[in-house]
């Protein structure tokens, strides 16, 4: 009952109200002369320095869902859940130079979304539309998953009802507040709140890794308890070490997730809001500090095993909700007031990424659908207004996913989202370095990769679902005599690349027009203070274009 958690609820509510107030105040923080422009509302004026960007991007990538789901996976499956740690380490060297180039060309041309860049680079509104739709579809379940983190906390505090509306009312209220201050303050709101969110998380985790092992008998006892649990598991792949069957899945999932991470629109939004190239370079060097934190967060799953935590019942009969194990661990082991602080860290940890994700999805719709196909002469003020309204619609859609869908299905949708967003890698990431791929090849490659990925995901079953039950595809489906699995996203994007290359060779041999590259080599090295391309001089006017793919 909620009365047993009154202290926790009060602390949680006070901290939640504090950051909500900060969200509204953010409209006056670094206030521009005019917020009616996507550069200001959607990218914070492209003016964030090193510290702000570090907190913003870190708060964007390491979410409330990360806080509850990674330990839950460690609790349920063991070492396989640790894949999130290496992938958040290897990603930063991979994107160190890529993101700098994206920032420079976006700064020079005023690009707000990755689809803006693709449109200009490959002279193809169709390819840009596919990139935009892919980004929006991949982002929606990601926003819904932030609600899963909040819901786990609310369930632990006993804030539940007898029907769907009463059970989800606190989440609806929280997201209504989030929608209001995001509408008013844009990207400045999550940037300011990220300071509080990350500070709370660092405090909670540092206390947890010192206090909880001491209370539970030390790390030796914690790992021994986890080992005993997995030894008794009927699943041979569960354990504190990987085995021959799950190593390939682990490696491909970690690498595929790394490739996908900075293709998500919200990740790119945080990067484009930076002031200059040096800010990005410093952040790519410093952000692995969050990976250290993530490794410590993951170990909370083993601590929950040692503490004898039993997850709360799930939405369906007979199921359990492993996402509640971290809140339950805090509830059982911490004093009530500090458990309230920990809950607030998780709850606020949902608000920052949810705000950035909704802004990123709204920017994609505004720039690459509304302006491209519905109102080509839209003014900057009209763009900003449409983006604000779209961000509200996106949040409503995310809440609807939680209210009307099984939360486990939302988690599976996010796994699908990773496979989906990977299909933009050839056009976005490789496009920053080469224009060798023909736009027709990229379109066909995207379609084949997406189709193959969806087919493979459809074949994956889970104990609760016949189809779309995860992203671990059994190689036996390809005719291999093995029980090993592989991450769907890696296979799909490799096929995507192969098809794009073959079609490129074919259409180039047929001398199909390639369109005009709207960028120059110098654009990829532009920095703060370098002049922008004047809006009227870019090679994007309809009259100047040849037929496009």
C-alpha positions as CSV (number, residue, x, y, z in Angstrom):
1,X,0.0,0.0,0.0
2,X,1.1,3.5,-0.7
3,X,0.8,4.5,3.0
4,X,3.7,2.3,3.7
5,X,5.9,4.3,1.3
6,X,4.7,7.8,2.4
7,X,8.2,9.2,3.0
8,X,9.5,7.9,-0.3
9,X,6.5,9.4,-2.1
10,X,7.0,12.8,-0.5
11,X,10.7,12.9,-1.4
12,X,10.0,11.7,-4.9
13,X,7.3,14.2,-5.4
14,X,9.3,17.2,-4.1
15,X,12.3,16.4,-6.3
16,X,9.9,15.8,-9.3
17,X,8.3,19.2,-8.7
18,X,11.7,20.9,-8.4
19,X,12.8,19.7,-11.8
20,X,9.4,20.5,-13.3
21,X,9.9,24.1,-12.1
22,X,13.4,24.1,-13.6
23,X,11.8,23.0,-16.9
24,X,9.6,26.1,-17.0
25,X,12.4,28.4,-15.9
26,X,14.7,27.0,-18.6
27,X,12.8,29.2,-21.2
28,X,14.6,32.2,-19.6
29,X,18.0,30.4,-19.3
30,X,20.3,31.6,-22.0
31,X,17.2,33.2,-23.4
32,X,17.3,34.1,-27.1
33,X,15.7,37.1,-28.7
34,X,13.3,34.8,-30.5
35,X,12.3,31.2,-29.5
36,X,10.2,30.9,-32.7
37,X,13.0,29.2,-34.6
38,X,14.0,25.5,-34.7
39,X,17.6,26.5,-34.1
40,X,16.5,28.0,-30.7
41,X,13.6,25.8,-29.7
42,X,14.8,22.5,-31.1
43,X,18.6,22.9,-30.7
44,X,19.1,25.3,-27.9
45,X,20.6,28.0,-30.1
46,X,23.4,25.6,-31.1
47,X,25.3,27.2,-28.2
48,X,25.9,24.5,-25.5
49,X,29.4,24.2,-24.2
50,X,31.3,21.2,-22.8
51,X,29.6,20.7,-19.5
52,X,26.1,21.3,-20.7
53,X,26.6,18.9,-23.7
54,X,28.2,16.3,-21.5
55,X,25.1,16.3,-19.1
56,X,22.7,16.6,-22.0
57,X,24.1,13.8,-24.2
58,X,24.8,11.6,-21.1
59,X,21.2,12.2,-19.8
60,X,19.9,11.4,-23.3
61,X,21.8,8.1,-23.7
62,X,21.7,6.7,-20.2
63,X,18.0,6.7,-19.4
64,X,15.6,5.6,-16.7
65,X,15.0,2.5,-18.7
66,X,18.7,1.8,-18.6
67,X,18.6,2.2,-14.9
68,X,16.0,-0.5,-14.5
69,X,16.3,-2.7,-17.6
70,X,20.1,-3.5,-17.6
71,X,20.1,-4.8,-13.9
72,X,16.8,-6.6,-14.7
73,X,18.6,-8.4,-17.6
74,X,21.5,-9.2,-15.3
75,X,19.0,-10.5,-12.7
76,X,17.3,-12.7,-15.2
77,X,20.0,-13.9,-17.6
78,X,23.4,-13.1,-16.0
79,X,26.4,-12.1,-18.1
80,X,24.4,-11.6,-21.3
81,X,23.0,-8.5,-19.8
82,X,26.5,-6.9,-19.6
83,X,26.4,-6.3,-23.4
84,X,25.3,-2.7,-22.7
85,X,28.7,-2.0,-21.1
86,X,31.1,-2.8,-24.0
87,X,28.8,-1.3,-26.6
88,X,28.8,2.1,-24.7
89,X,32.6,1.9,-24.7
90,X,33.4,1.0,-28.3
91,X,30.9,3.5,-29.7
92,X,32.9,6.6,-28.8
93,X,36.0,5.9,-30.8
94,X,33.7,4.9,-33.7
95,X,31.7,8.2,-33.7
96,X,34.5,10.5,-32.6
97,X,35.2,11.8,-36.1
98,X,31.9,11.0,-37.7
99,X,29.9,13.3,-35.4
100,X,32.4,16.1,-35.8
101,X,31.8,16.0,-39.6
102,X,28.1,15.9,-39.1
103,X,28.2,18.9,-36.8
104,X,30.3,20.9,-39.2
105,X,28.2,20.3,-42.3
106,X,25.0,20.9,-40.3
107,X,26.5,24.1,-38.9
108,X,27.4,25.3,-42.4
109,X,24.0,24.5,-43.9
110,X,21.7,25.0,-41.0
111,X,20.7,21.3,-40.9
112,X,18.5,20.3,-38.0
113,X,18.0,16.6,-38.6
114,X,20.0,13.8,-40.2
115,X,17.4,13.6,-43.0
116,X,18.3,17.3,-43.8
117,X,21.8,16.2,-44.5
118,X,20.8,13.2,-46.6
119,X,18.4,15.4,-48.6
120,X,21.2,17.8,-49.5
121,X,24.0,15.2,-49.8
122,X,22.2,12.8,-52.2
123,X,19.7,15.2,-53.8
124,X,16.9,12.8,-53.0
125,X,13.7,13.9,-51.1
126,X,12.5,10.3,-51.2
127,X,15.6,9.0,-49.4
128,X,15.4,11.9,-46.9
129,X,11.7,10.9,-46.3
130,X,12.7,7.3,-45.6
131,X,15.4,8.4,-43.2
132,X,12.9,10.7,-41.4
133,X,10.1,8.1,-41.1
134,X,12.7,5.5,-39.9
135,X,13.9,7.9,-37.2
136,X,10.3,8.7,-36.0
137,X,9.3,5.0,-35.9
138,X,12.4,4.0,-34.1
139,X,12.1,6.8,-31.5
140,X,8.4,6.3,-30.5
141,X,8.9,3.0,-28.6
142,X,12.0,4.4,-27.0
143,X,10.0,7.3,-25.5
144,X,7.4,4.7,-24.3
145,X,10.2,2.8,-22.6
146,X,11.0,5.8,-20.4
147,X,7.5,5.3,-19.0
148,X,8.4,1.7,-18.1
149,X,11.1,3.1,-15.8
150,X,8.7,5.5,-14.1
151,X,6.0,2.8,-13.8
152,X,8.4,0.4,-12.1
153,X,9.1,3.0,-9.4
154,X,5.4,3.8,-9.0
155,X,4.5,0.1,-8.6
156,X,7.1,-0.3,-6.0
157,X,5.8,2.7,-4.0
158,X,2.3,1.2,-4.2
159,X,0.9,4.0,-6.4
160,X,-1.4,1.8,-8.4
161,X,-5.1,1.6,-9.1
162,X,-7.8,-0.9,-9.7
163,X,-8.3,-0.1,-13.4
164,X,-6.1,1.0,-16.3
165,X,-6.8,4.7,-16.0
166,X,-6.2,4.9,-12.2
167,X,-3.0,2.8,-12.5
168,X,-1.6,5.1,-15.2
169,X,-2.9,8.4,-13.9
170,X,0.4,9.4,-12.2
171,X,2.3,8.7,-15.5
172,X,-0.2,10.7,-17.5
173,X,0.1,13.7,-15.1
174,X,4.0,13.4,-15.2
175,X,4.0,13.5,-19.0
176,X,1.5,16.3,-19.1
177,X,3.9,18.4,-17.1
178,X,6.8,17.3,-19.3
179,X,4.8,18.2,-22.4
180,X,4.0,21.7,-21.0
181,X,7.6,22.7,-20.1
182,X,9.0,21.1,-23.3
183,X,6.5,23.1,-25.4
184,X,7.6,26.3,-23.7
185,X,11.3,25.8,-23.3
186,X,12.3,23.4,-26.0
187,X,15.7,21.7,-25.7
188,X,16.8,24.1,-22.9
189,X,14.5,22.3,-20.5
190,X,16.1,18.8,-20.6
191,X,19.5,20.4,-20.8
192,X,19.0,22.2,-17.5
193,X,17.2,19.3,-15.8
194,X,20.0,16.9,-16.9
195,X,22.3,18.5,-14.3
196,X,20.0,17.4,-11.5
197,X,19.2,14.0,-13.0
198,X,22.8,12.9,-13.5
199,X,23.9,14.3,-10.2
200,X,21.2,12.2,-8.4
201,X,22.1,9.1,-10.3
202,X,25.9,9.4,-9.6
203,X,25.1,9.9,-5.9
204,X,22.7,7.0,-5.7
205,X,25.0,4.6,-7.5
206,X,28.1,5.6,-5.6
207,X,26.2,5.0,-2.3
208,X,24.8,1.7,-3.6
209,X,28.1,0.2,-4.7
210,X,29.7,1.0,-1.2
211,X,26.7,0.5,1.1
212,X,25.0,-2.5,-0.5
213,X,28.0,-4.9,-0.8
214,X,28.9,-4.1,2.8
215,X,25.3,-4.9,3.9
216,X,25.1,-8.1,1.8
217,X,28.4,-9.6,2.9
218,X,30.8,-8.4,0.2
219,X,31.2,-8.9,-3.5
220,X,32.2,-12.5,-3.1
221,X,28.9,-13.4,-1.5
222,X,27.0,-11.4,-4.2
223,X,28.6,-13.2,-7.1
224,X,28.3,-16.6,-5.3
225,X,24.5,-16.0,-4.9
226,X,24.2,-15.1,-8.5
227,X,26.2,-18.1,-9.6
228,X,24.0,-20.4,-7.5
229,X,20.8,-18.9,-9.0
230,X,22.0,-19.4,-12.6
231,X,23.3,-23.0,-11.9
232,X,19.7,-23.9,-10.9
233,X,18.3,-22.2,-14.0
234,X,16.7,-24.5,-16.7
235,X,18.2,-22.2,-19.4
236,X,21.8,-23.3,-20.2
237,X,22.6,-19.8,-21.5
238,X,22.1,-18.2,-18.1
239,X,25.2,-17.7,-16.0
240,X,27.7,-15.2,-14.7
241,X,29.9,-16.2,-17.6
242,X,29.1,-16.5,-21.3
243,X,29.2,-19.8,-23.0
244,X,29.7,-21.1,-26.6
245,X,26.1,-20.6,-27.5
246,X,25.6,-17.0,-26.6
247,X,29.0,-15.5,-27.4
248,X,28.1,-14.7,-31.0
249,X,24.8,-13.1,-30.0
250,X,26.6,-11.1,-27.3
251,X,29.3,-9.7,-29.7
252,X,26.9,-8.9,-32.5
253,X,24.4,-7.3,-30.2
254,X,27.0,-5.1,-28.5
255,X,28.5,-4.1,-31.9
256,X,25.2,-3.5,-33.6
257,X,23.9,-1.5,-30.6
258,X,27.0,0.6,-30.7
259,X,26.5,1.4,-34.4
260,X,22.8,2.2,-33.8
261,X,23.3,4.5,-30.8
262,X,24.3,7.7,-32.5
263,X,22.0,7.1,-35.5
264,X,19.0,7.7,-33.2
265,X,17.6,11.3,-33.9
266,X,17.7,12.2,-30.2
267,X,21.5,11.4,-30.0
268,X,22.1,13.6,-33.0
269,X,20.0,16.4,-31.6
270,X,22.2,16.6,-28.5
271,X,25.3,16.7,-30.7
272,X,24.0,19.4,-33.1
273,X,23.2,21.6,-30.1
274,X,26.9,21.9,-29.3
275,X,28.7,25.1,-29.8
276,X,31.7,23.9,-31.8
277,X,33.8,20.9,-32.9
278,X,36.0,20.9,-29.8
279,X,33.0,20.5,-27.6
280,X,32.1,17.3,-29.4
281,X,35.7,16.0,-29.3
282,X,35.9,16.6,-25.6
283,X,32.6,14.9,-25.0
284,X,33.4,11.8,-27.0
285,X,36.5,11.5,-24.8
286,X,34.7,12.1,-21.5
287,X,31.3,10.3,-22.1
288,X,32.8,6.8,-21.3
289,X,32.7,7.9,-17.7
290,X,29.0,7.1,-18.0
291,X,29.9,3.7,-19.2
292,X,31.8,3.1,-15.9
293,X,28.6,4.1,-14.2
294,X,26.6,1.8,-16.3
295,X,28.8,-1.1,-15.4
296,X,28.1,-0.4,-11.7
297,X,24.4,0.0,-12.4
298,X,24.4,-3.5,-14.1
299,X,25.8,-5.1,-11.0
300,X,22.6,-4.0,-9.1
301,X,21.0,-7.1,-10.7
302,X,23.4,-9.4,-8.9
303,X,22.9,-7.4,-5.7
304,X,19.2,-8.0,-6.0
305,X,19.8,-11.8,-6.2
306,X,21.9,-11.7,-3.1
307,X,19.3,-9.7,-1.3
308,X,16.6,-12.2,-2.2
309,X,14.5,-9.6,-4.1
310,X,11.4,-11.1,-5.7
311,X,10.0,-9.0,-8.6
312,X,6.4,-7.8,-8.5
313,X,3.8,-9.5,-10.7
314,X,3.7,-8.5,-14.3
315,X,0.8,-7.3,-16.4
316,X,-0.2,-10.8,-17.7
317,X,-1.3,-13.7,-15.4
318,X,1.5,-15.7,-13.9
319,X,4.2,-13.3,-15.2
320,X,6.7,-11.2,-13.2
321,X,8.0,-7.7,-13.8
322,X,11.8,-7.9,-13.6
323,X,12.0,-4.2,-14.2
324,X,10.9,-3.7,-10.5
325,X,13.9,-5.4,-9.0
326,X,16.1,-2.2,-8.7
327,X,13.3,-0.1,-7.1
328,X,12.5,-3.1,-4.8
329,X,16.2,-3.5,-3.9
330,X,16.3,0.2,-2.9
331,X,13.1,-0.1,-1.0
332,X,14.3,-3.1,1.0
333,X,17.9,-2.0,1.7
334,X,17.9,1.8,1.9
335,X,16.3,4.2,4.5
336,X,13.0,5.5,3.2
337,X,14.2,9.0,2.6
338,X,17.2,7.8,0.5
339,X,15.0,5.3,-1.4
340,X,12.8,8.3,-2.3
341,X,15.9,10.1,-3.7
342,X,16.8,6.9,-5.7
343,X,13.3,6.7,-7.1
344,X,13.5,10.4,-8.1
345,X,16.8,9.7,-9.9
346,X,15.0,7.0,-12.0
347,X,11.9,9.2,-12.5
348,X,13.8,12.3,-13.5
349,X,16.0,10.0,-15.6
350,X,12.9,9.4,-17.7
351,X,12.0,13.0,-18.3
352,X,15.3,14.2,-19.9
353,X,15.5,11.6,-22.7
354,X,11.8,11.6,-23.3
355,X,11.9,15.4,-23.8
356,X,14.9,15.2,-26.2
357,X,13.4,12.2,-28.1
358,X,10.0,14.0,-28.6
359,X,11.8,17.1,-29.8
360,X,14.0,15.1,-32.2
361,X,11.0,13.2,-33.6
362,X,9.1,16.5,-34.0
363,X,12.0,18.1,-35.8
364,X,12.1,15.2,-38.3
365,X,8.4,15.6,-39.0
366,X,8.6,19.4,-39.4
367,X,11.7,19.6,-41.5
368,X,11.4,16.5,-43.7
369,X,7.6,15.9,-44.0
370,X,5.7,19.1,-43.3
371,X,8.2,21.5,-44.9
372,X,9.1,19.2,-47.8
373,X,5.7,18.0,-48.8
374,X,3.0,20.1,-47.1
375,X,4.2,23.7,-46.9
376,X,7.5,24.4,-48.7
377,X,7.4,28.1,-47.9
378,X,6.9,27.6,-44.2
379,X,8.6,30.4,-42.2
380,X,10.9,29.6,-39.3
381,X,8.2,30.6,-36.8
382,X,5.7,28.2,-38.5
383,X,8.3,25.4,-38.4
384,X,8.9,26.0,-34.7
385,X,5.1,26.0,-34.0
386,X,4.5,22.8,-36.0
387,X,7.4,21.1,-34.2
388,X,6.0,22.1,-30.8
389,X,2.6,20.7,-31.6
390,X,4.1,17.5,-33.0
391,X,6.2,17.0,-29.9
392,X,2.9,17.0,-27.9
393,X,1.4,14.4,-30.3
394,X,4.5,12.2,-29.9
395,X,4.2,12.3,-26.1
396,X,0.5,11.4,-26.3
397,X,1.4,8.4,-28.5
398,X,4.1,7.3,-26.0
399,X,1.6,7.4,-23.1
400,X,-1.0,5.5,-25.2
401,X,1.6,2.7,-25.8
402,X,2.0,2.2,-22.1
403,X,-1.8,2.5,-21.3
404,X,-3.0,0.2,-24.1
405,X,-0.1,-2.2,-24.7
406,X,1.6,-4.8,-22.5
407,X,4.8,-3.1,-21.3
408,X,6.8,-6.1,-22.4
409,X,5.6,-5.5,-25.9
410,X,7.0,-2.0,-25.7
411,X,10.4,-3.4,-24.7
412,X,10.3,-5.7,-27.7
413,X,9.3,-2.8,-29.9
414,X,12.5,-1.0,-28.7
415,X,14.6,-4.0,-29.8
416,X,12.9,-3.7,-33.2
417,X,13.7,0.0,-33.2
418,X,17.4,-0.7,-33.0
419,X,17.2,-2.9,-36.0
420,X,15.2,-0.3,-37.9
421,X,17.5,2.7,-37.1
422,X,20.6,0.6,-38.2
423,X,19.2,0.7,-41.8
424,X,20.0,4.4,-42.0
425,X,23.8,3.8,-41.4
426,X,24.8,3.7,-45.1
427,X,23.1,7.0,-46.0
428,X,23.8,9.0,-42.8
429,X,27.1,7.6,-41.3
430,X,28.9,6.5,-44.5
431,X,27.4,9.5,-46.4
432,X,29.5,11.8,-44.2
433,X,32.6,10.3,-45.8
434,X,31.6,9.3,-49.3
435,X,29.1,9.8,-52.0
436,X,30.0,6.7,-53.8
437,X,26.7,5.1,-53.1
438,X,24.0,6.1,-55.6
439,X,20.8,7.4,-54.1
440,X,18.8,4.6,-55.9
441,X,21.1,2.0,-54.3
442,X,20.6,3.5,-50.9
443,X,16.9,3.4,-51.3
444,X,16.8,-0.2,-52.5
445,X,19.3,-1.2,-49.8
446,X,17.2,0.4,-47.1
447,X,14.1,-1.4,-48.4
448,X,15.8,-4.8,-48.6
449,X,17.5,-4.4,-45.2
450,X,14.3,-3.3,-43.6
451,X,12.3,-6.2,-45.1
452,X,14.9,-8.8,-44.1
453,X,15.1,-7.4,-40.6
454,X,11.3,-7.5,-40.1
455,X,11.2,-11.1,-41.5
456,X,13.9,-12.2,-39.1
457,X,12.3,-10.5,-36.1
458,X,9.0,-12.1,-37.0
459,X,10.7,-15.5,-36.7
460,X,12.0,-14.9,-33.2
461,X,9.8,-16.4,-30.5
462,X,9.8,-15.9,-26.8
463,X,8.1,-17.8,-23.9
464,X,5.2,-15.3,-24.1
465,X,5.1,-14.5,-27.8
466,X,5.3,-16.5,-31.0
467,X,6.6,-13.6,-33.1
468,X,8.7,-10.5,-32.5
469,X,9.9,-12.0,-29.2
470,X,13.4,-10.4,-29.3
471,X,16.3,-9.8,-31.6
472,X,18.3,-13.0,-31.2
473,X,17.9,-14.8,-34.5
474,X,18.6,-18.6,-34.5
475,X,21.2,-19.4,-37.2
476,X,19.4,-22.8,-37.7
477,X,16.8,-20.8,-39.6
478,X,19.5,-20.1,-42.2
479,X,20.3,-23.9,-42.5
480,X,23.3,-23.9,-40.1
481,X,23.5,-27.0,-37.8
482,X,23.9,-24.9,-34.6
483,X,22.0,-23.6,-31.6
484,X,23.8,-20.2,-31.8
485,X,21.9,-17.0,-32.4
486,X,22.9,-13.7,-34.0
487,X,21.7,-10.1,-33.6
488,X,19.2,-9.4,-36.3
489,X,20.4,-5.8,-36.9
490,X,23.9,-6.8,-37.9
491,X,22.6,-9.2,-40.6
492,X,20.1,-6.8,-41.9
493,X,22.5,-3.8,-42.2
494,X,25.2,-6.0,-43.9
495,X,22.6,-7.1,-46.5
496,X,21.5,-3.5,-46.8
497,X,25.1,-2.4,-47.6
498,X,25.7,-5.3,-50.1
499,X,22.4,-4.5,-52.0
500,X,23.2,-0.8,-52.0
501,X,26.6,-1.5,-53.5
502,X,25.3,-3.8,-56.2
503,X,22.4,-1.5,-57.2
504,X,24.9,1.4,-57.3
505,X,27.1,-0.4,-59.7
506,X,24.1,-1.3,-61.9
507,X,22.5,2.1,-62.1
508,X,25.9,3.7,-62.6
509,X,26.5,1.4,-65.5
510,X,23.1,2.4,-66.9
511,X,24.2,6.1,-66.5
512,X,21.2,7.0,-64.2
513,X,21.5,10.6,-62.9
514,X,23.0,10.9,-59.5
515,X,21.8,14.3,-58.5
516,X,23.7,17.3,-57.3
517,X,25.8,17.1,-54.1
518,X,24.7,20.2,-52.1
519,X,27.8,20.0,-49.9
520,X,31.5,20.7,-50.5
521,X,34.6,19.1,-48.9
522,X,35.2,22.3,-46.8
523,X,31.7,21.9,-45.2
524,X,32.8,18.9,-43.2
525,X,35.5,20.9,-41.4
526,X,33.5,24.1,-40.7
527,X,33.7,25.4,-37.1
528,X,32.2,28.0,-34.9
529,X,32.5,31.4,-36.5
530,X,32.8,30.1,-40.1
531,X,30.1,31.6,-42.4
532,X,27.0,29.7,-43.1
533,X,25.6,29.0,-46.6
534,X,23.0,31.7,-47.3
535,X,19.5,30.2,-47.5
536,X,19.0,31.5,-51.0
537,X,22.2,30.1,-52.4
538,X,22.0,26.4,-51.5
539,X,21.4,24.0,-54.4
540,X,18.0,23.0,-53.1
541,X,15.6,25.2,-55.0
542,X,13.1,23.2,-57.1
543,X,14.0,25.0,-60.2
544,X,17.7,24.1,-59.9
545,X,17.1,20.4,-59.4
546,X,17.2,17.6,-62.0
547,X,14.7,14.8,-61.6
548,X,15.2,13.1,-58.2
549,X,15.1,9.5,-57.1
